Amino acid sequence: MIYLRSRLPQIVFKWSQDGSNHPRFDERELLNLPVPRALISDQATYQTAVRHMVTHRQRATRLLDAAKRAVEIAIEESEASALAYLAAANPPDAAD
C-alpha cells in the first residue's frame, strides 16, 4: 500500500483518471509498475514490521475496548472496580 501511494504509481493512476476522482486503470498497468529493488531485497524486514503493526493495532483495539468498559464500570459501580477490571484485562505479561 505504501508503495502504491508513492510518487510513481500515483502518476500512473493520475494518467488513468477518466473525468472523476476514481482512477480507471487496467490490471496490466498496475502489474507493469516497476518495483524498487529495496522493497524486494528487504522483504523480510517489511513483513516483520507489518506483522508487528497488526499485532500492536489489535492490542490497542483491545485496550480501548477495555478502557470504554472500565468507564462504564466506574460510572455504574466504583472507580476501584474499574481499576480492578483494567488490571485483569491487561495483565503485565501481555504488555509486549
VMD Tcl script that builds the backbone (N, CA, C; Angstrom):
set m [mol new atoms 288]
animate dup $m
set s [atomselect $m all]
$s set {name element resname resid chain x y z} {
  {N N MET 1 A 0.819 -1.197 0.000}
  {CA C MET 1 A 0.000 0.000 0.000}
  {C C MET 1 A 0.858 1.255 0.000}
  {N N ILE 2 A 1.897 1.246 0.821}
  {CA C ILE 2 A 2.741 2.441 0.893}
  {C C ILE 2 A 3.348 2.721 -0.471}
  {N N TYR 3 A 3.817 1.665 -1.132}
  {CA C TYR 3 A 4.408 1.858 -2.453}
  {C C TYR 3 A 3.378 2.400 -3.439}
  {N N LEU 4 A 2.165 1.863 -3.393}
  {CA C LEU 4 A 1.137 2.322 -4.333}
  {C C LEU 4 A 0.752 3.777 -4.106}
  {N N ARG 5 A 1.011 4.297 -2.910}
  {CA C ARG 5 A 0.737 5.712 -2.639}
  {C C ARG 5 A 1.934 6.597 -2.943}
  {N N SER 6 A 3.041 6.000 -3.338}
  {CA C SER 6 A 4.235 6.796 -3.626}
  {C C SER 6 A 4.102 7.476 -4.996}
  {N N ARG 7 A 5.086 8.255 -5.327}
  {CA C ARG 7 A 5.013 9.157 -6.486}
  {C C ARG 7 A 4.755 8.448 -7.818}
  {N N LEU 8 A 5.562 7.449 -8.171}
  {CA C LEU 8 A 5.435 6.808 -9.479}
  {C C LEU 8 A 4.065 6.166 -9.704}
  {N N PRO 9 A 3.593 5.313 -8.806}
  {CA C PRO 9 A 2.260 4.755 -9.024}
  {C C PRO 9 A 1.166 5.827 -9.064}
  {N N GLN 10 A 1.299 6.866 -8.253}
  {CA C GLN 10 A 0.283 7.918 -8.265}
  {C C GLN 10 A 0.256 8.649 -9.598}
  {N N ILE 11 A 1.412 8.802 -10.240}
  {CA C ILE 11 A 1.443 9.418 -11.569}
  {C C ILE 11 A 0.682 8.547 -12.559}
  {N N VAL 12 A 0.919 7.233 -12.505}
  {CA C VAL 12 A 0.203 6.320 -13.401}
  {C C VAL 12 A -1.292 6.381 -13.132}
  {N N PHE 13 A -1.682 6.408 -11.862}
  {CA C PHE 13 A -3.099 6.486 -11.533}
  {C C PHE 13 A -3.709 7.792 -12.029}
  {N N LYS 14 A -2.949 8.885 -11.904}
  {CA C LYS 14 A -3.464 10.179 -12.363}
  {C C LYS 14 A -3.683 10.159 -13.875}
  {N N TRP 15 A -2.742 9.573 -14.603}
  {CA C TRP 15 A -2.904 9.463 -16.054}
  {C C TRP 15 A -4.132 8.635 -16.411}
  {N N SER 16 A -4.508 7.730 -15.523}
  {CA C SER 16 A -5.608 6.809 -15.799}
  {C C SER 16 A -6.972 7.359 -15.408}
  {N N GLN 17 A -7.001 8.544 -14.805}
  {CA C GLN 17 A -8.295 9.095 -14.405}
  {C C GLN 17 A -9.103 9.479 -15.634}
  {N N ASP 18 A -10.383 9.227 -15.526}
  {CA C ASP 18 A -11.260 9.491 -16.667}
  {C C ASP 18 A -12.437 10.341 -16.219}
  {N N GLY 19 A -12.180 11.614 -15.915}
  {CA C GLY 19 A -13.241 12.545 -15.583}
  {C C GLY 19 A -13.819 12.407 -14.190}
  {N N SER 20 A -13.207 11.638 -13.340}
  {CA C SER 20 A -13.700 11.521 -11.974}
  {C C SER 20 A -12.510 11.406 -11.032}
  {N N ASN 21 A -12.795 11.320 -9.753}
  {CA C ASN 21 A -11.724 11.163 -8.785}
  {C C ASN 21 A -11.299 9.717 -8.623}
  {N N HIS 22 A -11.976 8.812 -9.284}
  {CA C HIS 22 A -11.662 7.394 -9.163}
  {C C HIS 22 A -10.815 6.961 -10.346}
  {N N PRO 23 A -9.595 6.541 -10.103}
  {CA C PRO 23 A -8.748 6.115 -11.213}
  {C C PRO 23 A -9.331 4.905 -11.932}
  {N N ARG 24 A -9.231 4.935 -13.219}
  {CA C ARG 24 A -9.629 3.805 -14.045}
  {C C ARG 24 A -8.350 3.290 -14.670}
  {N N PHE 25 A -7.870 2.166 -14.201}
  {CA C PHE 25 A -6.645 1.637 -14.770}
  {C C PHE 25 A -6.789 0.144 -14.983}
  {N N ASP 26 A -6.070 -0.298 -15.934}
  {CA C ASP 26 A -6.075 -1.694 -16.314}
  {C C ASP 26 A -5.140 -2.470 -15.393}
  {N N GLU 27 A -5.441 -3.699 -15.123}
  {CA C GLU 27 A -4.588 -4.525 -14.274}
  {C C GLU 27 A -3.175 -4.613 -14.847}
  {N N ARG 28 A -3.072 -4.617 -16.181}
  {CA C ARG 28 A -1.743 -4.665 -16.813}
  {C C ARG 28 A -0.910 -3.450 -16.435}
  {N N GLU 29 A -1.548 -2.280 -16.344}
  {CA C GLU 29 A -0.811 -1.070 -15.959}
  {C C GLU 29 A -0.253 -1.205 -14.551}
  {N N LEU 30 A -1.045 -1.750 -13.650}
  {CA C LEU 30 A -0.603 -1.947 -12.275}
  {C C LEU 30 A 0.537 -2.965 -12.211}
  {N N LEU 31 A 0.402 -4.053 -12.941}
  {CA C LEU 31 A 1.437 -5.090 -12.921}
  {C C LEU 31 A 2.727 -4.652 -13.608}
  {N N ASN 32 A 2.660 -3.649 -14.473}
  {CA C ASN 32 A 3.854 -3.166 -15.172}
  {C C ASN 32 A 4.587 -2.063 -14.418}
  {N N LEU 33 A 4.076 -1.645 -13.263}
  {CA C LEU 33 A 4.785 -0.635 -12.478}
  {C C LEU 33 A 6.099 -1.222 -11.972}
  {N N PRO 34 A 7.180 -0.495 -12.140}
  {CA C PRO 34 A 8.440 -1.008 -11.609}
  {C C PRO 34 A 8.432 -0.971 -10.083}
  {N N VAL 35 A 8.932 -2.024 -9.479}
  {CA C VAL 35 A 9.005 -2.104 -8.032}
  {C C VAL 35 A 10.459 -1.871 -7.626}
  {N N PRO 36 A 10.706 -0.919 -6.728}
  {CA C PRO 36 A 12.083 -0.644 -6.314}
  {C C PRO 36 A 12.746 -1.886 -5.719}
  {N N ARG 37 A 14.018 -2.067 -6.054}
  {CA C ARG 37 A 14.769 -3.229 -5.562}
  {C C ARG 37 A 14.788 -3.304 -4.037}
  {N N ALA 38 A 14.797 -2.156 -3.375}
  {CA C ALA 38 A 14.836 -2.140 -1.911}
  {C C ALA 38 A 13.613 -2.842 -1.328}
  {N N LEU 39 A 12.470 -2.698 -1.971}
  {CA C LEU 39 A 11.258 -3.363 -1.474}
  {C C LEU 39 A 11.373 -4.874 -1.599}
  {N N ILE 40 A 12.061 -5.314 -2.637}
  {CA C ILE 40 A 12.206 -6.745 -2.861}
  {C C ILE 40 A 13.291 -7.319 -1.955}
  {N N SER 41 A 14.424 -6.626 -1.863}
  {CA C SER 41 A 15.547 -7.167 -1.099}
  {C C SER 41 A 15.294 -7.136 0.408}
  {N N ASP 42 A 14.523 -6.185 0.886}
  {CA C ASP 42 A 14.238 -6.073 2.311}
  {C C ASP 42 A 12.858 -6.607 2.668}
  {N N GLN 43 A 12.364 -7.527 1.880}
  {CA C GLN 43 A 11.002 -8.021 2.048}
  {C C GLN 43 A 10.767 -8.595 3.441}
  {N N ALA 44 A 11.699 -9.349 3.977}
  {CA C ALA 44 A 11.517 -9.949 5.312}
  {C C ALA 44 A 11.382 -8.862 6.372}
  {N N THR 45 A 12.158 -7.793 6.232}
  {CA C THR 45 A 12.080 -6.680 7.181}
  {C C THR 45 A 10.697 -6.045 7.140}
  {N N TYR 46 A 10.168 -5.831 5.939}
  {CA C TYR 46 A 8.850 -5.219 5.801}
  {C C TYR 46 A 7.759 -6.145 6.327}
  {N N GLN 47 A 7.898 -7.441 6.078}
  {CA C GLN 47 A 6.901 -8.392 6.582}
  {C C GLN 47 A 6.865 -8.376 8.105}
  {N N THR 48 A 8.033 -8.367 8.715}
  {CA C THR 48 A 8.110 -8.323 10.173}
  {C C THR 48 A 7.489 -7.046 10.703}
  {N N ALA 49 A 7.802 -5.923 10.072}
  {CA C ALA 49 A 7.254 -4.636 10.514}
  {C C ALA 49 A 5.733 -4.621 10.395}
  {N N VAL 50 A 5.201 -5.156 9.320}
  {CA C VAL 50 A 3.746 -5.181 9.129}
  {C C VAL 50 A 3.095 -6.096 10.161}
  {N N ARG 51 A 3.723 -7.237 10.439}
  {CA C ARG 51 A 3.160 -8.143 11.458}
  {C C ARG 51 A 3.133 -7.461 12.825}
  {N N HIS 52 A 4.222 -6.754 13.167}
  {CA C HIS 52 A 4.251 -6.027 14.443}
  {C C HIS 52 A 3.166 -4.955 14.477}
  {N N MET 53 A 2.992 -4.260 13.366}
  {CA C MET 53 A 1.980 -3.214 13.298}
  {C C MET 53 A 0.585 -3.805 13.532}
  {N N VAL 54 A 0.296 -4.923 12.889}
  {CA C VAL 54 A -1.018 -5.562 13.046}
  {C C VAL 54 A -1.215 -6.002 14.494}
  {N N THR 55 A -0.195 -6.601 15.085}
  {CA C THR 55 A -0.280 -7.049 16.480}
  {C C THR 55 A -0.533 -5.874 17.416}
  {N N HIS 56 A 0.209 -4.787 17.227}
  {CA C HIS 56 A 0.043 -3.615 18.089}
  {C C HIS 56 A -1.325 -2.959 17.892}
  {N N ARG 57 A -1.799 -2.952 16.670}
  {CA C ARG 57 A -3.128 -2.376 16.428}
  {C C ARG 57 A -4.215 -3.207 17.110}
  {N N GLN 58 A -4.093 -4.528 17.026}
  {CA C GLN 58 A -5.067 -5.391 17.689}
  {C C GLN 58 A -5.036 -5.176 19.198}
  {N N ARG 59 A -3.841 -5.057 19.749}
  {CA C ARG 59 A -3.711 -4.824 21.191}
  {C C ARG 59 A -4.313 -3.467 21.563}
  {N N ALA 60 A -4.053 -2.450 20.742}
  {CA C ALA 60 A -4.603 -1.120 21.017}
  {C C ALA 60 A -6.130 -1.159 20.982}
  {N N THR 61 A -6.697 -1.908 20.067}
  {CA C THR 61 A -8.154 -2.034 19.992}
  {C C THR 61 A -8.703 -2.701 21.244}
  {N N ARG 62 A -8.022 -3.773 21.702}
  {CA C ARG 62 A -8.469 -4.441 22.933}
  {C C ARG 62 A -8.377 -3.505 24.131}
  {N N LEU 63 A -7.278 -2.736 24.212}
  {CA C LEU 63 A -7.115 -1.799 25.326}
  {C C LEU 63 A -8.164 -0.700 25.296}
  {N N LEU 64 A -8.486 -0.210 24.113}
  {CA C LEU 64 A -9.526 0.817 24.003}
  {C C LEU 64 A -10.878 0.269 24.443}
  {N N ASP 65 A -11.197 -0.947 24.008}
  {CA C ASP 65 A -12.457 -1.569 24.430}
  {C C ASP 65 A -12.492 -1.753 25.948}
  {N N ALA 66 A -11.359 -2.162 26.511}
  {CA C ALA 66 A -11.288 -2.338 27.968}
  {C C ALA 66 A -11.452 -0.998 28.680}
  {N N ALA 67 A -10.855 0.045 28.140}
  {CA C ALA 67 A -10.978 1.369 28.751}
  {C C ALA 67 A -12.424 1.858 28.708}
  {N N LYS 68 A -13.100 1.630 27.594}
  {CA C LYS 68 A -14.511 2.022 27.494}
  {C C LYS 68 A -15.347 1.288 28.537}
  {N N ARG 69 A -15.095 -0.013 28.649}
  {CA C ARG 69 A -15.837 -0.800 29.634}
  {C C ARG 69 A -15.511 -0.337 31.052}
  {N N ALA 70 A -14.247 0.007 31.296}
  {CA C ALA 70 A -13.855 0.477 32.632}
  {C C ALA 70 A -14.577 1.764 32.989}
  {N N VAL 71 A -14.780 2.651 32.022}
  {CA C VAL 71 A -15.523 3.881 32.286}
  {C C VAL 71 A -16.952 3.542 32.683}
  {N N GLU 72 A -17.554 2.594 31.959}
  {CA C GLU 72 A -18.918 2.172 32.309}
  {C C GLU 72 A -18.964 1.609 33.727}
  {N N ILE 73 A -17.977 0.783 34.055}
  {CA C ILE 73 A -17.923 0.186 35.396}
  {C C ILE 73 A -17.751 1.272 36.457}
  {N N ALA 74 A -16.892 2.242 36.177}
  {CA C ALA 74 A -16.667 3.327 37.141}
  {C C ALA 74 A -17.947 4.117 37.383}
  {N N ILE 75 A -18.722 4.333 36.334}
  {CA C ILE 75 A -19.977 5.077 36.473}
  {C C ILE 75 A -21.018 4.249 37.214}
  {N N GLU 76 A -21.134 2.972 36.847}
  {CA C GLU 76 A -22.170 2.118 37.417}
  {C C GLU 76 A -21.828 1.609 38.809}
  {N N GLU 77 A -20.531 1.344 39.038}
  {CA C GLU 77 A -20.139 0.741 40.314}
  {C C GLU 77 A -19.209 1.675 41.078}
  {N N SER 78 A -17.899 1.550 40.795}
  {CA C SER 78 A -16.934 2.396 41.509}
  {C C SER 78 A -15.634 2.467 40.718}
  {N N GLU 79 A -14.842 3.446 41.075}
  {CA C GLU 79 A -13.537 3.597 40.428}
  {C C GLU 79 A -12.644 2.395 40.741}
  {N N ALA 80 A -12.714 1.896 41.954}
  {CA C ALA 80 A -11.907 0.741 42.349}
  {C C ALA 80 A -12.258 -0.492 41.501}
  {N N SER 81 A -13.537 -0.689 41.243}
  {CA C SER 81 A -13.962 -1.814 40.402}
  {C C SER 81 A -13.437 -1.655 38.979}
  {N N ALA 82 A -13.486 -0.426 38.491}
  {CA C ALA 82 A -12.995 -0.159 37.138}
  {C C ALA 82 A -11.499 -0.428 37.034}
  {N N LEU 83 A -10.741 0.015 38.030}
  {CA C LEU 83 A -9.297 -0.220 38.024}
  {C C LEU 83 A -8.984 -1.703 38.132}
  {N N ALA 84 A -9.748 -2.433 38.918}
  {CA C ALA 84 A -9.559 -3.883 39.028}
  {C C ALA 84 A -9.844 -4.560 37.690}
  {N N TYR 85 A -10.891 -4.093 37.004}
  {CA C TYR 85 A -11.220 -4.637 35.678}
  {C C TYR 85 A -10.072 -4.394 34.706}
  {N N LEU 86 A -9.538 -3.168 34.700}
  {CA C LEU 86 A -8.420 -2.850 33.800}
  {C C LEU 86 A -7.190 -3.697 34.107}
  {N N ALA 87 A -6.911 -3.894 35.379}
  {CA C ALA 87 A -5.760 -4.711 35.763}
  {C C ALA 87 A -5.932 -6.152 35.275}
  {N N ALA 88 A -7.155 -6.662 35.359}
  {CA C ALA 88 A -7.413 -8.025 34.906}
  {C C ALA 88 A -7.402 -8.116 33.379}
  {N N ALA 89 A -7.858 -7.065 32.715}
  {CA C ALA 89 A -7.938 -7.054 31.250}
  {C C ALA 89 A -6.576 -6.855 30.611}
  {N N ASN 90 A -5.620 -6.290 31.358}
  {CA C ASN 90 A -4.305 -6.004 30.808}
  {C C ASN 90 A -3.220 -6.490 31.774}
  {N N PRO 91 A -3.042 -7.815 31.854}
  {CA C PRO 91 A -2.016 -8.326 32.767}
  {C C PRO 91 A -0.616 -7.856 32.336}
  {N N PRO 92 A 0.301 -7.679 33.270}
  {CA C PRO 92 A 1.642 -7.170 32.953}
  {C C PRO 92 A 2.394 -7.982 31.912}
  {N N ASP 93 A 2.242 -9.314 31.890}
  {CA C ASP 93 A 2.971 -10.128 30.930}
  {C C ASP 93 A 2.430 -9.991 29.512}
  {N N ALA 94 A 1.214 -9.412 29.315}
  {CA C ALA 94 A 0.642 -9.205 27.992}
  {C C ALA 94 A 1.066 -7.884 27.402}
  {N N ALA 95 A 1.878 -7.130 28.111}
  {CA C ALA 95 A 2.260 -5.787 27.677}
  {C C ALA 95 A 3.390 -5.794 26.680}
  {N N ASP 96 A 3.518 -6.853 25.893}
  {CA C ASP 96 A 4.508 -6.927 24.810}
  {C C ASP 96 A 5.683 -7.700 25.220}
}
mol reanalyze $m
mol bondsrecalc $m
mol representation Tube
mol addrep $m
